[in-house]
Amino acid sequence: MHALSPRPRLLGVALAGAALGLLALGGEDPVPWPGDEPPSDATLAPAIETALSRDRQRRLDEYLDAWEPGVQAAGIDVLQEDVDAGLWSIEALAERGAALLEHEFRASDGRGSTGQPEPAQRVHRGRRGGLDGFSCAGCHGRGGPGGAGAAPSNAFLRGDGDDVESAVARNPPALLGAGYVQALAAEMSVELQQQRDEARTRAAEDGTPVEVALESKGVAFGTLEARPDGTVDPAGLVGVDDDLVIKPFGWKGEFASLRRMVEQEALVHFGIQSHVLALAHQADPDPERLGSGPDWEDPDDDGHARELEEGTLTAAAVALALLPAPQLVPPHDPALRERWARGSALFDQVGCDECHRRELPLSSPQWQEHPDTTAGPPVTLDLLRDGQAPTAGPRVQLYSDLRRHDLGPQLADPHEQPADAIPPQLFLTRPLWGLAESAPYLHDGRATTIVEAILAHDGEAQPAQQAFAELPPDAQADLHVFLLSLSVAPRLRVAR
């Protein structure tokens, strides 16, 4: 079995410290700690050592790769067959996945489609994407590893390759707490599908159509009619696809699992094609998305086959699933604490909680990652036991219903989409946990402040937006203070 390797990564265990700048320097008085009592030396010392150790390892990796090119690339490969055989521990998979998320892809890895170094392509070209990045960590860093992206990190998807106006803008969302999000979505999918199957059984037994109201974890997803012949009419569904699979990743809810999200982002941002995609391309060619090379294992014909192994997708999913959960960090100052309490009450009163549900119950902390092609056993984690601290609880305070909503014409994507695409005005309710560390806001980063984001809401969210707009300035400030407490636990890291 691959044990935990001595290669600590930036995406490793969350640290209990905050910023080194908060410590006393040169005998000066320390900056007041936000929670009144600063962490003890016993807490800070190992946190500092871990951060410095990660930085030393990063530098060593770079030196070794300069000495022997390809060392870093070899450090991200995982064969799914080895995972299936139990040769990889959870810790080692997470370590290898974290290495992938930090890895800066280059032509020798298969970046692009020519086999040679290619310049960045800011605007994507159709479904094929573009070369607008080199690493996952390069865009997901606000608030720490796995965080959101700044405005310059916006991606311009499905464009003509040249004009920003031809594309759909997307700001990189935060990934903290992703394991809990996928686990919740999987439970909700099972519940909805069970309700559909029970309706089918009743319809077959009674010989008449049966309409069922679909609901999971207190979230309504419309209605579905089951017919005696086993077919269903999905016309009454809202906020979910006809397959009743909750897809909690992507601004519009495009991906049900972390591995599918990683696979797609590697393709459209780096031109890195997974072996899973290549296998599907062999069975059902998709040249528009992958290319038309003569070798099915190398669809983009850049001379690099198996650019992203199936096992590496598993490792990346494990690393993301174990990221720490965002935290509620109320202000310590008594006056601000009063405003925070009033703002918390206003969050419900104006109707924010109608979509941004404060919490969803997680029935089991078991998280599973299934392989795509090998029929091997799933990798199983216990999020509360294996996840990086701080973890979430059985009632996950993510501030979302994991459902799509119609946000109206003001926020709708500007271009017509294919017939099978998610309609332009539909977006997933973005989890608000970690909100304070994820500016800019909204799917395209148009809002620089939380207040701007609230006022931009439309469609189904218009009543809550109007209620907020009608609040007196002091009350708006109270709600703003509360929303700023949706943050992340402080972590130490060495800046680059």
HELIX and SHEET records of a PDB file:
HELIX    1   1 LEU A   20  LEU A   22  5                                   3    
HELIX    2   2 ASP A   41  TRP A   67  1                                  27    
HELIX    3   3 VAL A   71  ALA A   74  1                                   4    
HELIX    4   4 GLN A   80  ASP A   84  1                                   5    
HELIX    5   5 ILE A   90  GLU A  102  1                                  13    
HELIX    6   6 ALA A  107  ASP A  109  5                                   3    
HELIX    7   7 GLY A  126  ARG A  128  5                                   3    
HELIX    8   8 ALA A  151  SER A  153  5                                   3    
HELIX    9   9 VAL A  164  SER A  166  5                                   3    
HELIX   10  10 ALA A  178  ASP A  206  1                                  29    
HELIX   11  11 LEU A  258  PHE A  270  1                                  13    
HELIX   12  12 HIS A  275  ALA A  283  1                                   9    
HELIX   13  13 PRO A  287  LEU A  290  1                                   4    
HELIX   14  14 GLU A  310  ALA A  321  1                                  12    
HELIX   15  15 PRO A  334  GLN A  349  1                                  16    
HELIX   16  16 CYS A  352  GLU A  354  5                                   3    
HELIX   17  17 LEU A  383  ASP A  386  1                                   4    
HELIX   18  18 GLY A  408  LEU A  411  1                                   4    
HELIX   19  19 LEU A  435  GLU A  437  5                                   3    
HELIX   20  20 ILE A  450  LEU A  455  1                                   6    
HELIX   21  21 GLY A  459  ALA A  461  5                                   3    
HELIX   22  22 GLN A  462  ALA A  469  1                                   8    
HELIX   23  23 PRO A  473  LEU A  484  1                                  12    
SHEET    1   A 2 ALA A 155  LEU A 157  0                                        
SHEET    2   A 2 VAL A 168  ARG A 170 -1                                        
SHEET    1   B 3 VAL A 210  SER A 216  0                                        
SHEET    2   B 3 VAL A 219  ALA A 226 -1                                        
SHEET    3   B 3 VAL A 232  ASP A 233 -1                                        
SHEET    1   C 2 GLN A 327  LEU A 328  0                                        
SHEET    2   C 2 LEU A 486  SER A 487 -1                                        
SHEET    1   D 2 LEU A 360  PRO A 361  0                                        
SHEET    2   D 2 ARG A 395  VAL A 396 -1                                        
SHEET    1   E 2 GLN A 366  GLU A 369  0                                        
SHEET    2   E 2 VAL A 379  ASP A 382 -1                                        
SHEET    1   F 2 ARG A 404  ASP A 406  0                                        
SHEET    2   F 2 LEU A 426  LEU A 428 -1                                        
END                                                                             
